[in-house]
Amino acid sequence: MSGKRQHFQPRFLLKGFSSKRIGDIYFSWLYRKNTIPKEVDIRDIGVEKKFYNNGNSKIDEAITEEENYLGMLVNKLRCSKYENTLDSKKISLLISHLEIRTRHLRESFLDLSNILFSEIIKYFKKPENLNKFISEQLEKSINKELSAHHIPMYQRAHKRSLIRANIKPVIENQFNHFLNFGINDLFNKMPDTVKKGQLKALSKSVIPKKRADEYSRLLWSLCHSKENYIFGDFGILIEIDSPKQFTTFWTKDFKIKKVFLPISSNCLLVGSYSLGDNIKEAAELNIIIAEHSREYFISSINDAKLMDLTNLIGSKSQIFTEEEIVKFCESIFKF
């Protein structure tokens, strides 16, 4: 992967969904919304120029080094005759790595940030909310200032009114200026900010230990299917104990029920707390994968049924729904 064109989805996984091979070149059918499927070189799938670059190549090099080991692991799993005796510690490294490296994750957090800021701005543009917030923050600052300078209690009421009269108009003007003008600059910088956040996490480790520890607690098995699995543009699919049922990025707010990773057209890697749990049929799982993909999914076959699934792309791709984000804002500001 090392170089200018960097795969946010590793080719060792994409190869499992190849439709044909010519020498060392693998092809797969690429499905996008409102577009006829195309058979393309997997080198042109899940790739973006300097996706992991932020002034140095260390992250790219670390991912490339890790891919060598993880690629061999996936190849062994594809060839394995054993379905229920898989090494959970090794697999947890693969799962936690795939979860945090994708563009799907970066774009999802960008969506989250934009919606969150939009709701905050909407809240503060109501004069009564802005005045309430400024007054509360001002009182906290005044109390802190009076205590720090050991102002006697009998002088505090007078000092408080003087500080409030002088400072409040300044704060209001600054806040209004930010809401009307500065916020645009903030939105413009948001994509770069989100990218830096993902790269910062990857720079610490391309395999997050805490996530790997969580996934190592699961029992891992292989599920083989005569019907073809598709592969979405995200890393892993997680079934959670929540009304929305599935996500592509786990947070501690929800309990994990199962983790799914198609590793080839006919082989699915499954993690759960109990072996033998019912696994969804390939057709049903493909629907969920299409819904949670943001831009595309791939397959080893060109099929009319899969073409129908392209209408579902992006319908459930947000890590957090807009309703959840609005409720989060409500819990902060109680509006």
C-alpha positions as CSV (number, residue, x, y, z in Angstrom):
1,M,0.0,0.0,0.0
2,S,2.9,2.3,0.6
3,G,3.0,5.2,-1.9
4,K,0.9,8.1,-3.0
5,R,-2.2,6.0,-3.9
6,Q,-3.2,4.5,-0.6
7,H,-5.9,1.9,0.0
8,F,-8.3,2.6,2.9
9,Q,-9.6,-0.9,2.2
10,P,-6.8,-3.5,2.0
11,R,-6.3,-5.3,-1.3
12,F,-5.8,-8.6,0.6
13,L,-9.5,-8.4,1.5
14,L,-10.7,-7.1,-1.9
15,K,-9.1,-10.1,-3.6
16,G,-11.6,-12.4,-1.9
17,F,-14.3,-10.9,-4.0
18,S,-12.5,-11.0,-7.4
19,S,-14.5,-11.9,-10.5
20,K,-11.4,-12.8,-12.5
21,R,-7.7,-12.6,-12.5
22,I,-5.2,-11.8,-15.2
23,G,-1.7,-12.4,-14.1
24,D,-1.3,-10.5,-10.9
25,I,-4.2,-8.2,-11.5
26,Y,-7.5,-9.0,-9.8
27,F,-10.9,-7.6,-10.9
28,S,-14.2,-7.2,-9.1
29,W,-17.7,-5.9,-9.9
30,L,-18.2,-2.5,-8.5
31,Y,-21.7,-1.4,-7.6
32,R,-22.6,2.2,-7.0
33,K,-26.0,4.0,-6.6
34,N,-27.7,5.0,-9.9
35,T,-24.8,3.5,-11.9
36,I,-24.4,0.3,-14.0
37,P,-22.0,-2.1,-12.3
38,K,-18.5,-2.2,-13.7
39,E,-15.8,-4.8,-13.6
40,V,-12.7,-2.9,-12.4
41,D,-9.2,-3.6,-11.3
42,I,-9.2,-3.8,-7.5
43,R,-6.2,-1.5,-7.4
44,D,-8.8,1.2,-8.3
45,I,-11.2,0.3,-5.5
46,G,-11.0,1.8,-2.0
47,V,-8.1,4.0,-2.8
48,E,-7.4,7.7,-2.4
49,K,-4.3,9.8,-3.0
50,K,-2.3,10.4,0.2
51,F,-5.2,9.2,2.3
52,Y,-2.9,8.5,5.3
53,N,-0.4,11.3,4.7
54,N,-0.3,14.2,7.1
55,G,3.3,15.5,6.6
56,N,5.0,12.1,7.0
57,S,4.8,8.6,5.8
58,K,5.0,6.8,9.1
59,I,1.3,5.8,9.3
60,D,1.4,4.5,5.7
61,E,4.5,2.5,6.4
62,A,3.0,1.1,9.7
63,I,-0.2,0.0,7.9
64,T,1.8,-1.6,5.1
65,E,3.9,-3.6,7.6
66,E,0.8,-4.7,9.5
67,E,-1.0,-5.7,6.2
68,N,1.7,-8.3,5.5
69,Y,0.8,-10.2,8.6
70,L,-3.0,-9.6,8.4
71,G,-3.0,-10.6,4.8
72,M,-1.5,-14.0,5.6
73,L,-4.0,-14.4,8.4
74,V,-6.9,-13.8,6.0
75,N,-5.5,-16.2,3.4
76,K,-5.2,-18.9,6.1
77,L,-8.8,-18.3,7.2
78,R,-10.0,-18.6,3.6
79,C,-8.3,-22.0,3.3
80,S,-9.2,-23.2,6.8
81,K,-11.1,-26.4,7.1
82,Y,-11.9,-25.6,10.8
83,E,-14.9,-23.5,11.4
84,N,-15.0,-23.1,15.2
85,T,-11.4,-23.3,16.5
86,L,-10.1,-19.9,15.4
87,D,-7.6,-17.9,17.3
88,S,-9.5,-15.0,18.8
89,K,-6.4,-12.9,19.7
90,K,-5.1,-13.0,16.1
91,I,-8.5,-12.2,14.7
92,S,-9.1,-9.4,17.1
93,L,-6.0,-7.6,15.6
94,L,-7.5,-7.9,12.2
95,I,-11.0,-6.6,13.2
96,S,-9.8,-3.6,15.3
97,H,-7.4,-2.6,12.5
98,L,-10.1,-2.7,9.8
99,E,-12.5,-0.8,12.0
100,I,-10.5,2.4,12.3
101,R,-8.7,2.8,8.9
102,T,-11.5,3.4,6.4
103,R,-12.7,6.5,4.6
104,H,-16.2,5.3,5.6
105,L,-15.2,6.1,9.2
106,R,-13.7,9.5,8.4
107,E,-16.7,10.6,6.3
108,S,-19.1,9.4,9.0
109,F,-17.4,11.5,11.7
110,L,-17.4,14.4,9.3
111,D,-21.2,14.0,8.9
112,L,-21.5,13.7,12.7
113,S,-19.5,16.9,13.3
114,N,-21.4,18.9,10.7
115,I,-24.8,17.9,12.1
116,L,-23.6,18.5,15.6
117,F,-22.4,22.0,14.8
118,S,-25.5,22.8,12.9
119,E,-27.7,21.9,15.8
120,I,-25.5,23.9,18.2
121,I,-25.6,26.9,15.9
122,K,-29.4,26.6,15.6
123,Y,-29.7,26.6,19.4
124,F,-27.5,29.6,20.0
125,K,-29.1,31.7,17.3
126,K,-32.2,31.9,19.5
127,P,-31.6,35.1,21.6
128,E,-33.0,33.6,24.7
129,N,-30.7,30.6,24.5
130,L,-27.6,32.7,23.8
131,N,-28.4,35.1,26.7
132,K,-29.0,32.2,29.1
133,F,-25.7,30.5,28.1
134,I,-23.6,33.7,28.3
135,S,-25.2,34.6,31.7
136,E,-24.4,31.2,33.2
137,Q,-20.8,31.2,31.9
138,L,-20.3,34.8,33.0
139,E,-21.5,34.1,36.5
140,K,-19.1,31.1,36.8
141,S,-16.2,33.3,35.7
142,I,-17.1,36.1,38.0
143,N,-17.4,33.8,41.0
144,K,-14.0,32.3,40.2
145,E,-12.5,35.7,39.8
146,L,-13.8,37.0,43.1
147,S,-12.7,33.9,45.0
148,A,-9.2,34.0,43.4
149,H,-8.7,37.7,44.5
150,H,-10.2,37.1,48.0
151,I,-12.8,39.8,47.6
152,P,-14.7,40.2,50.9
153,M,-18.3,39.0,50.8
154,Y,-19.7,42.5,51.5
155,Q,-18.0,43.9,48.4
156,R,-18.9,41.1,46.0
157,A,-22.3,42.3,45.0
158,H,-20.9,45.7,43.8
159,K,-17.9,44.1,42.1
160,R,-20.2,41.5,40.4
161,S,-22.4,44.2,38.9
162,L,-19.4,46.2,37.6
163,I,-17.8,43.2,36.0
164,R,-21.0,42.0,34.4
165,A,-21.8,45.5,33.0
166,N,-18.3,45.8,31.4
167,I,-17.7,42.2,30.2
168,K,-21.1,40.9,29.1
169,P,-21.5,43.2,26.0
170,V,-18.0,42.2,24.9
171,I,-18.7,38.5,25.2
172,E,-22.1,38.9,23.4
173,N,-20.4,40.7,20.4
174,Q,-17.7,38.2,20.1
175,F,-20.1,35.3,20.3
176,N,-22.5,36.8,17.7
177,H,-19.6,37.6,15.4
178,F,-18.5,33.9,15.6
179,L,-22.0,32.6,14.9
180,N,-22.4,34.9,11.9
181,F,-18.9,34.8,10.4
182,G,-16.4,32.6,12.2
183,I,-18.5,29.4,11.9
184,N,-18.0,29.3,8.1
185,D,-14.3,29.1,8.6
186,L,-14.9,26.3,11.1
187,F,-17.0,24.3,8.7
188,N,-14.3,24.7,6.0
189,K,-11.6,23.4,8.3
190,M,-13.8,20.5,9.5
191,P,-12.6,17.9,6.8
192,D,-9.0,18.5,7.7
193,T,-9.7,18.4,11.4
194,V,-11.5,15.1,11.1
195,K,-8.7,13.7,9.0
196,K,-6.1,14.7,11.6
197,G,-8.2,13.1,14.3
198,Q,-8.2,9.7,12.5
199,L,-4.5,10.0,11.7
200,K,-3.7,10.9,15.3
201,A,-5.4,7.7,16.4
202,L,-3.6,5.7,13.8
203,S,-0.3,7.2,14.7
204,K,-0.6,5.9,18.2
205,S,-1.3,2.4,16.9
206,V,-2.7,1.0,13.7
207,I,-4.2,-1.7,15.9
208,P,-6.0,-0.1,18.9
209,K,-5.3,-2.3,21.9
210,K,-8.5,-1.6,23.8
211,R,-10.6,-2.5,20.8
212,A,-8.5,-5.6,20.1
213,D,-9.0,-6.7,23.7
214,E,-12.8,-6.3,23.4
215,Y,-12.9,-8.3,20.2
216,S,-10.7,-11.0,21.6
217,R,-13.4,-11.8,24.1
218,L,-15.6,-13.0,21.3
219,L,-15.7,-16.6,20.0
220,W,-14.9,-16.6,16.3
221,S,-16.1,-18.9,13.6
222,L,-16.4,-19.2,9.8
223,C,-19.7,-19.5,8.0
224,H,-19.7,-20.8,4.4
225,S,-22.4,-20.0,2.0
226,K,-23.4,-21.2,-1.5
227,E,-24.9,-17.8,-2.1
228,N,-22.4,-14.9,-2.6
229,Y,-21.6,-12.4,0.0
230,I,-20.9,-8.8,-1.1
231,F,-18.2,-6.6,0.5
232,G,-19.2,-3.0,1.6
233,D,-17.0,0.1,1.7
234,F,-16.6,-0.1,5.5
235,G,-14.4,-2.2,7.6
236,I,-16.6,-4.5,9.8
237,L,-20.3,-4.8,10.5
238,I,-21.3,-5.0,14.2
239,E,-24.7,-6.1,15.5
240,I,-25.4,-4.2,18.7
241,D,-28.0,-4.3,21.5
242,S,-29.8,-1.1,20.2
243,P,-32.9,-0.2,18.2
244,K,-30.8,0.6,15.2
245,Q,-29.3,-3.0,15.4
246,F,-26.2,-2.5,13.3
247,T,-23.2,-0.1,13.2
248,T,-19.8,0.0,11.5
249,F,-18.0,1.5,14.5
250,W,-18.5,0.3,18.1
251,T,-18.8,2.6,21.1
252,K,-19.2,1.6,24.7
253,D,-22.7,2.9,24.7
254,F,-23.9,-0.4,23.1
255,K,-23.3,-4.0,23.9
256,I,-21.8,-6.1,21.0
257,K,-24.0,-9.1,19.9
258,K,-22.1,-10.2,16.8
259,V,-19.4,-9.0,14.5
260,F,-19.4,-9.8,10.8
261,L,-16.6,-9.7,8.2
262,P,-17.0,-11.3,4.8
263,I,-13.5,-12.5,3.8
264,S,-14.5,-14.0,0.5
265,S,-17.6,-14.4,-1.7
266,N,-18.5,-17.6,0.1
267,C,-16.9,-17.2,3.5
268,L,-18.0,-15.0,6.4
269,L,-16.0,-14.5,9.6
270,V,-18.3,-14.2,12.6
271,G,-17.6,-13.2,16.2
272,S,-20.2,-13.7,19.0
273,Y,-20.3,-14.6,22.7
274,S,-21.8,-18.0,21.9
275,L,-20.9,-20.3,19.1
276,G,-23.8,-21.8,17.2
277,D,-25.9,-18.6,17.3
278,N,-28.2,-18.2,14.3
279,I,-26.4,-16.4,11.4
280,K,-28.3,-14.5,8.8
281,E,-28.5,-15.9,5.3
282,A,-26.2,-14.3,2.8
283,A,-29.1,-12.5,1.0
284,E,-30.3,-10.9,4.3
285,L,-26.8,-9.9,5.3
286,N,-26.1,-8.4,1.9
287,I,-29.1,-6.1,2.4
288,I,-27.6,-4.9,5.7
289,I,-24.2,-4.5,4.1
290,A,-25.6,-2.4,1.2
291,E,-27.6,-0.2,3.6
292,H,-24.5,0.6,5.7
293,S,-22.2,1.3,2.8
294,R,-21.7,5.0,2.0
295,E,-20.7,4.9,-1.7
296,Y,-20.3,1.3,-3.0
297,F,-20.0,-2.4,-2.5
298,I,-18.2,-5.0,-4.6
299,S,-19.0,-8.6,-5.6
300,S,-17.5,-11.4,-7.6
301,I,-20.6,-11.6,-9.8
302,N,-22.7,-9.3,-11.9
303,D,-26.2,-10.0,-10.8
304,A,-29.6,-8.2,-11.2
305,K,-30.5,-8.9,-7.6
306,L,-27.3,-7.1,-6.4
307,M,-28.1,-4.2,-8.8
308,D,-31.4,-3.8,-6.8
309,L,-29.4,-3.4,-3.6
310,T,-27.7,-0.3,-4.9
311,N,-30.8,1.7,-4.1
312,L,-30.1,0.9,-0.4
313,I,-26.6,2.4,-0.4
314,G,-26.2,5.1,2.2
315,S,-29.6,4.6,3.8
316,K,-28.2,3.5,7.1
317,S,-24.5,4.5,6.7
318,Q,-24.3,7.0,9.6
319,I,-22.6,5.8,12.7
320,F,-25.1,8.0,14.7
321,T,-28.5,8.9,13.3
322,E,-29.4,12.6,13.1
323,E,-32.1,11.9,15.7
324,E,-29.4,10.6,18.1
325,I,-27.3,13.7,17.5
326,V,-30.2,16.0,18.1
327,K,-31.0,14.2,21.4
328,F,-27.3,14.5,22.4
329,C,-27.5,18.3,21.8
330,E,-30.7,18.4,23.9
331,S,-29.0,16.6,26.7
332,I,-26.2,19.2,26.7
333,F,-28.2,22.4,26.5
334,K,-31.5,21.0,27.8
335,F,-33.5,22.7,25.1
